[in-house]
Amino acid sequence: MIRQGRNSLMSVEEVANYLGLKRQTIYNWLSQKKISGIKIGKVWRFERNYIHQWLKEQRKEKNA
């Protein structure tokens, strides 16, 4: 479930669902430093605004 609010945090599963990917892909990207997140305890979280901005940048790079 994606929480309400502009700066809410998303889980790995939420990001994977949002991007249409498997959770393992998100974990792989984290280890490859293709995407950044915040580790809280043993779980990763992502700021919603960061994911939106990251996605826009990926589209720009692909179109360049």
N, C-alpha and C positions, 0 to 999 in steps of 0.2 A: 504494500500500500504506500502510495506517495503522500507524504504529509503536506498540509496546506502551508502557504507562506512562501515568499520570494526566496528566502535564504534557508529553507528547510534542507535537511540532510536526506540523502537517498542511500539505500543499501545497495550492495552489489547486485542482488536479485532485481531490485527496482531499476537500476541502470541497465542491466542486461535486457530486461523486458522492454524498457523504453527504446533501446537501440536495436532490438530484435536479435540479440545475440545470446549465447550461452554464458552462464556465470563464469565458467572456466576461461573464456576469452577475456573477460574483465580482469580476472586474476593474472592472466598471462600479460596483459597490457600493463598492469601495475608493476609486475616484476621486470618488464622490459622498459619501464618508465615512459610508455606511450601515453599514459593517462595518470593523473595525480589524484590522490585521495587522502583522507584523514583516517588514521588507524586509532580507534578508541577501544582500548583493551585488546581483544582478539578479533574485532570486526572492523571492516573498512566502511567508511561513509564518504559520501560525495556531496558537495554543495550543489544544489540544483542550478544555480546561476553559472557555476563553473562548467557543468556538463553542457548547458546550452551554449556557452561561449566556445567550449572545446569543439562542439559539433559544427558551429559556424566556421571556425578556423579550418577544420578538416575539409569542409565543402570548398572553401576558398583555395586551399592547397590543391585540391583535386581539379579545380577549374582553371588553375594557373598554367 
